Structure formats: structure tokens, C-alpha cells
Amino acid sequence: DGGITQSPKYLFRKEGQNVTLSCEQNLNHDAMYWYRQDPGQGLRLIYYSQIVNDFQKGDIAEGYSVSREKKESFPLTVTSAQKNPTAFYLCASSMTGLHTDTQYFGPGTRLTVL
Amino acid sequence: DQQVKQNSPSLSVQEGRISILNCDYTNSMFDYFLWYKKYPAEGPTFLISISSIKDKNEDGRFTVFLNKSAKHLSLHIVPSQPGDSAVYFCAASALTAAGNKLTFGGGTRVLVKP
């Protein structure tokens, strides 16, 4: 059963702490992405990776970091430098990094900073 | 600077009737467009896409129309069903060296009344 998994579904963090969100895919996709959604808004791209051991900043990368050591995994770390970390975080993947490849999304992680 | 806009935040339609969702874009480099459907606290689900070489693409109850000169696309859902009640996002991408970066609109919430 192929797909994208994100864990945990809900995450709570104290202000000033770093937290890592997990994203795993078994679709054999080369490219992976992290988006953030705020209430009433569209998705905004945080980071993306077209291939293992390579990644690029998206539109709102400040306060976030990623790694891509394995094809199937693309964890996102929300650091204490991120000023407004409370949001719904979505991971996606696509077959390749071509701009006509459909991106498929995981179920999301809701992060709340207390 | 919102490059992709969905000017109607919400839409209410009777079951069995047509739902028409609109999306405008400003970046003339966009040449591939997608529509996603999203339920609360879940990841977006891909619905349908269209390349700029076409002006229409149809898949079952869903049809997307593209008017390049007006930089406008629309999604028609016929007939609308209660299960179609969700938030719909349009997204656009362009062929760039940066790869597959999607730019999303703010979403339109659709309510289908029985």
C-alpha cells in the first residue's frame, strides 16, 4: 500500500524548543516537498528536494531546516528561530522534479507552540 | 504579491447543480495548472490538471478550463454531490531551473447542500 506518511498527527511544543516532523514515502519518488498552511490561507513552500542529498529553500525557509539522506525520507526541523511556528505542515512528493509532475500529499502534522 | 488568486472564499450550491470555481494568475511563465481538494485536517488530494497547450481537460464530473489570454482558469463540477463539500485549491507551476515549485491560491470553500 503505497503512500506518504507523516507523524505525528498532532504535535505540541514549548516556545524555544526545536521539533522535527517526519515524512516518509514508499512511492519511489525522487522529489519531496514541505509546505505550511495557515488558517484561511493557501499552502506555502518551505523546502524541497529533487534528489537525495540535495535540497533548496522555498518561499518561507527562514527558521526551518531539512535533510535528505534517504530517498524515502525528508524530515523537517522547526527551529526556535521560526517566529510563528504554529501551523499545519504538509509533506508532498512527486515522481521527479519536473514542473509537470503531480505532487501527492501526506495527511499533515498540526504543530502547536504553547 | 499573490501570483495565484481565488477571489471567492466560499461557494454554496445545491446538490445536482454545477459548481464553478475560479482562479486567476498574474505570472505569465506559469504553464501548468492543478486543482486540489482538501478536507479539514487532511492533506490535499489531486483532482485534475491542465497544460497551457490545452484549453480544456475533463475527468469524469470535473472539467478544468484555461483562458491564457485572461490568465484565468476555472473548475466545473457537474453534478455536485454532498461529498464534494471541501476546500478547493488551484495551483500553478512554471518551467524553471528551480524545479517543481507549486504556487497555490488561497482556496475556495464549497458547500453542497442536499
Interface residues (C-beta under 8 A of the other chain):
Chain A: I4 Q6 A31 Y33 G40 Q41 G42 L43 R44 L45 Y48 Q50 Q56 G58 F88 L90 A92 S94 T96 G97 L98 H99 T100 D101 T102 Q103 Y104 F105 G106 P107 G108 R110
Chain B: V4 Q6 P9 D31 Y32 L34 Y36 A41 E42 G43 P44 T45 F46 S49 S51 F89 A91 S93 A94 L95 T96 A98 G99 N100 K101 L102 F104 G105 G106 G107
